[in-house]
Amino acid sequence: MPSSIPPSSTRPSTGPAAPPSSRRSARRCLGRRLVAAAAATALLLAGLWLMPGVPAAAADPPPLAMTVTVSLDWFERFEVPDDGIDEEGEFYPEVKIGDNALQTGRIVSDDAFHASTIPNPWVFTQQVTLSGDQTTFPVGIQIKDEDGGANAADDRMDISPQNQDIDLNLTYNALNDTWTGDSLAYGFIPPDPPCHDRDGNPQAPPLPGRPSSPTPRC
């Protein structure tokens, strides 16, 4: 009969067991690592909490929408448009306001007239929207003489005070309600010129209620 083997001896051996002191040392090392990790996490959170915030970029101002009207009040012809033929022209305007499409006025067979009071007047209205910090927009005006196709393209009339320029090119400032362009300006009143005597020396203007002397003349 084979001898019986104690039950405890049926488990395979896994090597010598670690002494109790080694197990306590491993637990202390693991505890120190957990404490160090918790401290590092706390420092990271504190750093995020104390980090100064980055200021947000300023928002662009909202778009400014407006209704713009350009009125041509008076027209007078000073030059003959058709190769020296002294006769009334067939005049009409073309106006462009901002980025809008070109607008064309009615044809008028006259050399001098109030263009804003005729039937179907030379008055043009468009919607303009200024975005961001934009405060100005262009206004272009042309006057043409209609030739009916017989003399090629319609003649462009010279309406600009600038040399080597024909059309009127203006810029409107919606912020202060002024327009400028082609040596013209509206909305600014220059100061009165100083008084000068006959030798060109500046003089003070006469006081109110006192007659002015022959020189200076103010």
C-alpha positions in Angstrom: 0.0 0.0 0.0 1.4 3.4 -0.9 1.8 5.8 1.9 -0.7 8.7 2.1 0.6 12.3 1.3 -0.5 15.2 3.4 -2.9 17.5 1.5 -0.7 20.5 2.0 2.1 19.0 0.1 0.1 18.8 -3.2 0.6 22.5 -4.0 3.7 23.3 -6.1 6.3 25.4 -4.5 6.7 29.0 -5.7 9.9 29.8 -4.1 10.8 31.1 -0.7 8.2 33.4 0.9 9.2 37.1 1.4 10.0 37.9 5.0 7.4 40.1 6.8 9.9 43.0 6.9 10.2 43.2 3.1 6.4 43.3 2.7 6.1 46.2 5.1 8.9 48.1 3.3 7.0 47.6 -0.1 3.8 48.9 1.4 5.6 52.0 2.8 7.2 52.7 -0.6 3.8 52.3 -2.4 2.3 54.6 0.1 5.0 57.2 -0.4 4.4 57.0 -4.2 0.7 57.6 -3.8 1.3 60.6 -1.5 3.8 62.0 -4.0 1.3 61.5 -6.9 -1.5 63.2 -4.9 0.8 66.1 -4.0 1.8 66.6 -7.7 -1.9 66.5 -8.7 -2.7 69.1 -6.0 0.1 71.4 -7.3 -1.1 71.0 -10.9 -4.6 71.9 -9.9 -3.3 74.8 -7.9 -1.3 76.0 -10.8 -4.3 75.8 -13.1 -6.4 77.7 -10.6 -3.9 80.5 -10.1 -3.0 80.9 -13.8 -4.0 84.4 -15.0 -6.7 84.4 -17.5 -6.1 85.5 -21.1 -8.3 88.5 -22.0 -10.9 87.9 -24.7 -10.4 89.7 -28.0 -12.6 92.7 -28.4 -15.7 92.0 -30.5 -16.1 93.9 -33.8 -18.8 96.5 -33.7 -22.1 95.5 -35.3 -22.7 96.3 -38.9 -24.2 99.8 -39.5 -27.0 99.8 -42.1 -28.2 103.1 -43.6 -30.3 104.5 -46.5 -28.2 106.8 -48.7 -29.7 109.2 -51.2 -27.7 111.1 -53.9 -29.6 114.0 -55.5 -28.2 115.9 -58.5 -29.9 119.3 -58.1 -28.7 121.3 -61.1 -27.2 120.5 -64.5 -25.8 123.0 -67.0 -23.8 122.2 -70.2 -20.8 124.4 -70.9 -19.2 122.4 -73.7 -20.6 121.0 -76.9 -20.4 117.2 -76.7 -20.9 116.2 -80.4 -17.9 117.4 -82.4 -18.8 121.1 -82.4 -22.5 120.7 -83.3 -24.2 123.4 -81.2 -27.4 121.7 -80.2 -29.0 120.3 -77.1 -27.5 117.1 -75.8 -29.3 114.0 -74.6 -27.9 113.9 -71.1 -28.3 111.2 -68.4 -26.4 110.3 -65.2 -24.9 107.1 -63.9 -24.5 106.8 -60.2 -22.8 104.1 -58.1 -23.3 104.2 -54.3 -20.9 102.0 -52.3 -20.8 98.5 -53.6 -24.3 98.6 -55.1 -25.1 98.2 -58.8 -24.8 101.2 -61.1 -28.0 103.2 -61.4 -29.0 105.2 -64.5 -31.2 108.2 -64.7 -33.6 109.4 -67.4 -32.4 111.1 -70.5 -33.1 114.9 -70.6 -32.8 117.0 -73.8 -31.9 120.3 -72.2 -28.7 122.3 -71.5 -29.6 123.7 -68.1 -32.3 122.4 -65.7 -33.1 121.5 -62.1 -32.4 117.8 -62.2 -33.9 117.1 -58.8 -37.4 118.5 -59.7 -38.0 117.1 -63.2 -40.3 114.1 -63.7 -38.3 111.0 -62.7 -35.7 113.2 -61.1 -32.0 112.5 -61.0 -32.3 111.2 -57.4 -30.8 107.8 -56.4 -31.3 105.8 -53.2 -29.5 102.7 -52.1 -29.0 100.7 -48.9 -25.4 100.7 -47.6 -24.0 98.5 -44.8 -20.7 99.3 -43.1 -19.1 96.4 -41.3 -16.5 96.4 -38.6 -14.8 99.8 -38.1 -15.6 101.0 -41.6 -16.9 104.6 -41.7 -16.6 105.6 -45.3 -17.8 104.4 -48.7 -17.4 105.7 -52.3 -19.9 107.5 -54.5 -19.2 107.7 -58.2 -21.1 110.0 -60.6 -20.9 110.1 -64.4 -22.8 112.3 -66.9 -23.2 111.0 -70.4 -24.6 112.3 -73.7 -26.7 109.7 -75.5 -25.8 109.3 -79.2 -28.3 106.7 -80.1 -25.5 104.4 -81.5 -24.8 106.6 -84.5 -21.6 108.1 -83.1 -20.3 104.9 -81.4 -20.2 105.0 -77.6 -22.0 107.7 -75.6 -19.9 110.8 -74.7 -18.7 111.1 -71.1 -19.1 114.7 -69.9 -16.3 116.2 -67.9 -17.8 117.0 -64.5 -14.7 116.7 -62.3 -12.7 119.8 -61.2 -9.5 117.7 -61.3 -7.2 117.9 -64.2 -7.0 114.7 -66.3 -10.2 113.5 -64.8 -13.7 113.3 -66.1 -16.0 111.5 -63.6 -16.8 112.7 -60.1 -15.3 110.4 -57.4 -16.4 111.2 -53.9 -16.1 109.5 -50.5 -18.8 109.9 -47.9 -18.0 109.7 -44.2 -21.0 108.4 -42.2 -19.3 109.1 -38.9 -19.3 112.9 -39.2 -21.7 113.4 -42.2 -19.1 114.8 -44.6 -17.9 114.0 -48.1 -14.7 114.8 -50.0 -13.1 114.0 -53.3 -11.9 115.6 -56.5 -10.8 118.8 -54.6 -14.4 119.2 -53.3 -15.6 119.0 -49.7 -18.8 119.4 -47.8 -19.3 119.6 -44.0 -16.3 121.7 -43.1 -16.4 125.5 -43.0 -13.0 127.1 -43.2 -12.2 130.1 -41.0 -12.6 133.6 -42.4 -9.4 134.8 -44.0 -7.5 137.4 -42.0 -7.6 141.1 -43.0 -4.6 142.7 -44.6 -3.7 146.2 -45.4 -2.5 147.4 -48.9 1.0 146.3 -48.1 -0.1 142.7 -47.2 0.3 143.1 -43.4 -2.3 141.2 -41.4 -4.7 143.5 -39.5 -7.3 142.9 -36.8 -10.9 143.2 -38.1 -12.9 146.3 -36.9 -14.7 146.0 -33.6 -18.5 145.6 -33.7 -20.3 149.0 -33.9 -17.2 150.9 -35.2 -16.8 152.0 -38.8 -13.9 150.4 -40.7 -11.1 152.6 -41.9 -10.2 152.7 -45.6 -7.4 150.2 -44.8 -7.6 147.4 -44.0 -10.7 146.4 -45.8 -12.4 143.4 -44.1 
